[in-house]
Amino acid sequence: MFSRMQIRETIMRPWSVLALAETAPRLAHRPWLYLSILALVPLAAYPQTTLTGAMLFSTTSNGAWNNYAELNTVGGDNWWDLWLALNPDATSPVNGPSDAEAGISIPLQAGKSYKYYFFGSGPCCTSSETFTALNLFFNGNGSTPGISVFGALNTYSFVPDGNTTITLAGDPVAGSGTSFYNSGGLVVVLSGYDANASATPPGDVCQPFEFSPGDAPSFFGSFSLQVFPAAALSLSQTGGPPGTKVTTTGSGFAAAETVGIYIDDIGGPPLMTTTTDASGAFTVIAREPQAAYGPAAVYAVGLTSGKLGAASFFVTPALVMTPRAGVPGETTKAQALGFGAGETVDIYWGEPRQLLGATTANGQGTSTLTIAIPADAPRGPNGVLGVGQTTQATGIGAILVK
C-alpha cells in the first residue's frame, strides 16, 4: 500500500531564525504566509505521527450520531468503505479499490499540510440528511477518535463534536470534542472539512468512480490537516459562557517571539498576540469571545519557532439582563449567549415558571429578546432561564424586582 501512496512533499530549504523574527510582526495577521514560511524550515529532527483510520457518518444538527449510514477505512466489516485520494478525480488513490485494501497508514510530518479527498463506496446521505461527521484515528488506536467534528453538508463550516460518536469499527464511544490531535511532540490540526451530498456530475459534489463493480455516483468531500511541532498550552478553566475571563499560559516557544492566539481557526486573524519571555513562556488574560455552545479549540502559534500549543474550552450559555433591575410590568432585554448556532431559545421567568417568549440564536450562539417583568413577580432577586431547544443547554440570568 505504501508504494501506491503519493503524499505530496514540500521542498524545504534553510531559513534563518533572524529572517523569521523580522517577519513575525507582519505574519500575525497573515497566517497563510506564516504557514508557507514554516514549510521551508528544516524539520527532519521532528517526530512523525500516523493517520491510521477515518470514519464518516451522518448526524443530527447538533452532532449526535443518528445511526443512518457509516463509511470507514476498515476492510471485511459491515460498513461501507471510505476511499481516500490525493486529488478530486481519484487518479492518485491512497487506499482501495478492493475491500481488502481499505486500511490506511499515512505518516504525517511537522511543518507540512495534507489534503485528502474522500469518496463513499455507497450512498451516505439522502435528501433528508443535512449533517455529517468525521472521526480520525491515529497511531493504531481505533477506539478513541483523536479528531471528532461535524458540520452541515455542502459547507466548509465544522465544529468539534463532543457527543456520543463511534469507533473506527462502528461501536458507540464518547467523542473527543476536538479538531486537533496532540501526541508525541506533534499537533495535528484539522484545518478543513467539506462533505457534499450525492448529485449528478459534472461538478465536485459527486464523482461516479467505480472503486468496485456496480458503484453508483459516490458521496464526495475532502479534509485538510496541518501538522505542527508541539508547545504547551493551558487554560485557567475548561469552560464558561462568552465574556468569561480566561488566563492562557504557554511554554516551550522560542525566546522573545510573537505568539498569535486563535479560536478554532488558525487561518483567520488572531484573537490577540503576545510576546514570550526569555524562557519561551507567556501568560495572558482575555475574555472569551462570542461563540456557539460546545467545545472550541484554543491555539497559540509561535511565529518564529513554528510551534503550536492547543487546548480545549467548552462554551456554555448564559443570559445577560439589561437593565438588571425593574418593577413588574417594565421591560428588560435578555441577551442569550453561548447557545447553539441557529437554535431556538425559549426564555422563562424563574418563579413562578412562565414562558416569556422565544428567540433564535445567530451563528455565534447569540440573540436578544425584550421581555416584560411579570405582574406577579416577587420582590427581590429573580431568575430568568434560557433553554436551547436543540442542545437543551440552559443559561441562567438574574434580575432584581423592586
Secondary structure, DSSP 8 states (H G I E B T S, - for coil): -GGG------------HHHHHHHHHHHTT-HHHHHHHHTTS--TTS-EEEEEEEEEEEE-TT--EEEEEEEES-TTSSSEEEEEESSTT-SSBSS-SSGGG----EEEETT-EEEEEEEESS----TT--EEEEEEEETT--SS-SEEEEEETTSS--EE--SEEE-TTS-EEE----SEEEETTEEEEEEEEEEE----SSSSS-B---SSTT--SB-EEEEEEEEEEB-EEEES-SEE-TT-EEEEEEESS-TT-EEEEEES-TTS--SEEEE--TTS-EEEEEE-----SEEEEEEEEETTT--EEEEEEEE--EEEEESSEE-TT-EEEEEEES--TT-EEEEEETTTTEEEEEEE--TTS-EEEEEE--TT--SEEEEEEEEETTT--EEEEEEEE-
